[in-house]
Amino acid sequence: MNYENYATWKGWLQEIPFGSLSEVEEKKFELQMNKVGVNYQNIKVLDIGFGNGSFMSFIKKNNSKIEGVEIQKALLEEAKNKGITVYESLAEIKEGSFDLIVAFDVLEHLTVEQLKELFINCKNLIKENGVMLFRFPNADSFLGMSAQNGDFTHITAIGKQKLHQIITPIGLQIHSFQSAIIYPRGKINLIIKTIAQYILMKLMDVGNSYFFGGDVIAIVKNKNYTAP
């Protein structure tokens, strides 16, 4: 897949400087990580497909070490200029022991075979009790169609059962599967949405609230993970 003009389309580097982290973005990352119960302070993190580097800046502000993987050379150079260790592929990383591996809006860009390879590499690079966090369009709901189909570089639609089918033979398991948070959102809007979701879940016989999220957050861990 050709990503030659992808950064320009996203507005990265020119309109949005590399590593920019607005107050809203910082709060959103903080709320999202806290919601899924993932520690992000004083740890070692790998960011796959780090894009414009906003999550890298968030991690660094929380006294954690960050490394990254990206295929776009301009973004790799920007990260290197900020003193961040980066790679063009997971295969380049010789030593792992990461506490946390994240990939925001990456999985949908890969084929099923590439996804299998990615998860195998992640399993080899994560600590035994490490955590993997992935965000991607919700293929289990019509609400994910806009995000999935709004980018021609998106290849694979992923729902909970497909993810389970891919990672289980590798020795990984889904720890949680939730709607990605939307921030900022007023209290009144949140109350209305909660009530509407409850009514629709009953009417549509939908058992999971993540059905009403356009994006989902999947937390993946080793099968033999034991809580600290």
C-alpha positions as CSV (number, residue, x, y, z in Angstrom):
1,M,0.0,0.0,0.0
2,N,1.4,3.4,-1.0
3,Y,1.4,5.9,1.9
4,E,3.4,8.6,0.0
5,N,0.8,11.4,0.6
6,Y,-0.8,10.0,3.7
7,A,0.9,12.4,6.2
8,T,-0.2,15.3,4.0
9,W,-3.8,14.1,3.8
10,K,-3.8,13.8,7.6
11,G,-2.3,17.3,8.0
12,W,0.7,16.0,9.8
13,L,4.0,17.8,9.9
14,Q,2.8,20.9,8.0
15,E,-0.5,21.8,9.7
16,I,0.2,19.9,12.9
17,P,3.9,19.8,14.1
18,F,5.3,16.4,15.0
19,G,4.7,15.5,18.7
20,S,1.9,18.1,19.2
21,L,-0.2,17.2,22.2
22,S,-3.2,19.5,22.9
23,E,-4.9,19.6,26.3
24,V,-7.9,17.8,24.8
25,E,-5.7,15.0,23.4
26,E,-3.8,14.7,26.6
27,K,-7.0,14.4,28.6
28,K,-8.5,12.0,26.1
29,F,-5.5,9.7,26.4
30,E,-5.5,9.9,30.1
31,L,-9.3,9.1,30.4
32,Q,-9.0,6.2,27.9
33,M,-6.1,4.6,29.6
34,N,-7.7,4.9,33.0
35,K,-11.0,3.6,31.7
36,V,-9.4,0.3,30.4
37,G,-7.2,0.1,33.5
38,V,-3.8,0.3,31.8
39,N,-0.8,1.8,33.5
40,Y,1.1,4.4,31.5
41,Q,3.5,5.8,34.1
42,N,7.1,4.8,34.6
43,I,7.0,2.0,32.1
44,K,8.5,1.0,28.8
45,V,6.2,1.5,25.8
46,L,6.2,0.5,22.1
47,D,4.0,2.6,19.8
48,I,3.3,0.8,16.5
49,G,2.3,3.2,13.7
50,F,3.0,6.3,15.8
51,G,1.9,8.7,13.1
52,N,2.3,12.3,14.2
53,G,3.7,11.3,17.7
54,S,1.0,12.7,20.0
55,F,0.8,9.5,22.1
56,M,4.6,9.5,22.3
57,S,4.5,13.0,23.8
58,F,1.8,11.8,26.3
59,I,3.9,8.9,27.3
60,K,7.0,11.0,27.8
61,K,5.1,13.4,30.0
62,N,4.3,10.5,32.2
63,N,7.9,9.5,32.9
64,S,7.8,6.5,30.6
65,K,10.3,5.4,28.0
66,I,8.9,5.2,24.4
67,E,10.0,3.6,21.2
68,G,8.1,3.5,17.9
69,V,7.5,1.7,14.6
70,E,6.5,3.6,11.5
71,I,6.7,3.1,7.8
72,Q,6.5,6.7,6.7
73,K,10.1,8.0,6.4
74,A,9.3,11.7,7.1
75,L,7.7,10.7,10.4
76,L,10.6,8.4,11.3
77,E,13.0,11.3,10.8
78,E,10.9,13.7,12.9
79,A,10.9,11.1,15.8
80,K,14.7,10.6,15.5
81,N,15.2,14.4,15.6
82,K,13.5,14.3,19.0
83,G,15.8,11.6,20.3
84,I,13.3,8.8,20.1
85,T,14.4,5.3,19.2
86,V,12.3,4.2,16.1
87,Y,12.2,1.3,13.6
88,E,10.7,0.8,10.2
89,S,9.4,-2.7,11.2
90,L,8.9,-4.8,14.2
91,A,11.4,-7.3,12.8
92,E,14.2,-4.7,13.4
93,I,13.6,-4.8,17.2
94,K,16.1,-7.3,18.7
95,E,15.2,-6.8,22.4
96,G,11.7,-6.3,23.7
97,S,10.6,-6.5,27.3
98,F,8.0,-3.8,26.8
99,D,5.4,-3.3,29.5
100,L,2.9,-1.9,27.1
101,I,2.5,-2.1,23.3
102,V,-0.1,0.2,21.6
103,A,-1.3,0.6,18.1
104,F,-3.9,3.3,17.4
105,D,-5.7,3.0,14.1
106,V,-3.2,0.5,12.6
107,L,-4.8,-2.9,12.5
108,E,-7.4,-2.0,9.9
109,H,-4.5,-1.2,7.5
110,L,-3.2,-4.8,7.5
111,T,-4.2,-8.0,5.8
112,V,-5.2,-11.0,8.0
113,E,-1.7,-12.6,7.4
114,Q,0.0,-9.3,8.3
115,L,-2.1,-9.2,11.4
116,K,-1.0,-12.7,12.4
117,E,2.6,-11.7,11.9
118,L,2.1,-8.5,13.9
119,F,0.6,-10.3,16.9
120,I,3.4,-13.0,16.9
121,N,6.0,-10.2,17.0
122,C,4.1,-8.4,19.7
123,K,3.9,-11.6,21.8
124,N,7.7,-11.9,21.5
125,L,8.4,-8.3,22.5
126,I,6.0,-7.9,25.4
127,K,6.8,-8.9,29.0
128,E,5.0,-12.0,30.3
129,N,2.6,-9.7,32.2
130,G,2.6,-6.9,29.7
131,V,-0.4,-5.3,28.1
132,M,-1.3,-4.6,24.4
133,L,-3.8,-1.9,23.5
134,F,-5.3,-1.6,20.0
135,R,-7.8,1.0,18.7
136,F,-9.6,0.3,15.4
137,P,-13.0,0.9,13.6
138,N,-15.8,-1.3,15.1
139,A,-16.7,-3.9,12.4
140,D,-19.4,-5.3,14.7
141,S,-21.5,-2.2,14.3
142,F,-22.9,0.0,11.5
143,L,-21.4,2.9,13.5
144,G,-17.9,1.7,12.5
145,M,-18.6,1.8,8.7
146,S,-17.7,5.5,8.3
147,A,-14.3,5.1,9.9
148,Q,-13.6,1.8,8.1
149,N,-14.7,2.9,4.7
150,G,-13.5,6.5,4.9
151,D,-9.9,5.7,4.1
152,F,-8.8,3.6,1.0
153,T,-5.8,2.3,2.9
154,H,-8.1,0.4,5.3
155,I,-8.0,-3.3,4.3
156,T,-9.5,-5.5,7.0
157,A,-12.6,-4.9,9.0
158,I,-12.2,-6.3,12.6
159,G,-14.8,-7.3,15.1
160,K,-14.4,-9.1,18.4
161,Q,-14.8,-12.6,17.1
162,K,-12.4,-12.1,14.2
163,L,-9.8,-10.7,16.6
164,H,-10.3,-13.7,18.9
165,Q,-9.9,-16.0,15.9
166,I,-6.6,-14.4,14.9
167,I,-4.9,-14.2,18.2
168,T,-6.0,-17.3,20.1
169,P,-3.7,-19.8,18.2
170,I,-0.8,-17.4,18.9
171,G,-1.3,-17.8,22.7
172,L,-3.0,-14.4,23.3
173,Q,-6.4,-13.5,24.6
174,I,-8.8,-10.6,24.6
175,H,-8.9,-9.1,28.1
176,S,-11.5,-6.4,27.3
177,F,-13.3,-5.0,24.3
178,Q,-14.9,-1.6,24.7
179,S,-16.0,1.5,22.9
180,A,-13.3,4.1,22.6
181,I,-14.2,7.2,24.6
182,I,-15.4,10.4,23.0
183,Y,-14.0,13.5,24.6
184,P,-15.0,16.2,25.3
185,R,-18.6,15.4,25.9
186,G,-21.1,17.3,28.1
187,K,-22.8,15.6,31.0
188,I,-26.2,16.0,29.5
189,N,-25.2,14.4,26.2
190,L,-23.6,11.6,28.1
191,I,-26.8,10.9,30.1
192,I,-28.9,11.0,27.0
193,K,-26.6,8.7,25.2
194,T,-26.5,6.2,28.1
195,I,-30.3,6.1,28.3
196,A,-30.7,5.8,24.5
197,Q,-28.1,3.0,24.4
198,Y,-30.0,1.1,27.1
199,I,-33.3,1.4,25.3
200,L,-31.7,0.3,21.9
201,M,-29.9,-2.6,23.5
202,K,-33.3,-3.9,24.8
203,L,-35.1,-3.3,21.5
204,M,-32.3,-4.7,19.3
205,D,-31.3,-7.5,21.7
206,V,-27.7,-6.3,21.7
207,G,-25.8,-7.5,24.8
208,N,-22.8,-5.3,24.5
209,S,-22.6,-1.5,24.8
210,Y,-19.5,-1.5,22.5
211,F,-21.9,-2.0,19.7
212,F,-22.7,1.7,19.9
213,G,-19.1,2.8,19.4
214,G,-17.6,3.8,16.1
215,D,-14.1,2.8,17.3
216,V,-13.2,0.1,19.8
217,I,-10.4,-0.4,22.2
218,A,-9.2,-4.0,22.6
219,I,-6.9,-5.0,25.4
220,V,-4.9,-8.1,24.6
221,K,-2.7,-10.1,27.0
222,N,-0.8,-13.4,27.1
223,K,-3.0,-16.4,27.9
224,N,-0.9,-17.1,31.0
225,Y,-1.0,-13.5,32.2
226,T,-1.2,-13.1,35.9
227,A,-2.3,-9.9,37.6
228,P,0.6,-8.1,39.4
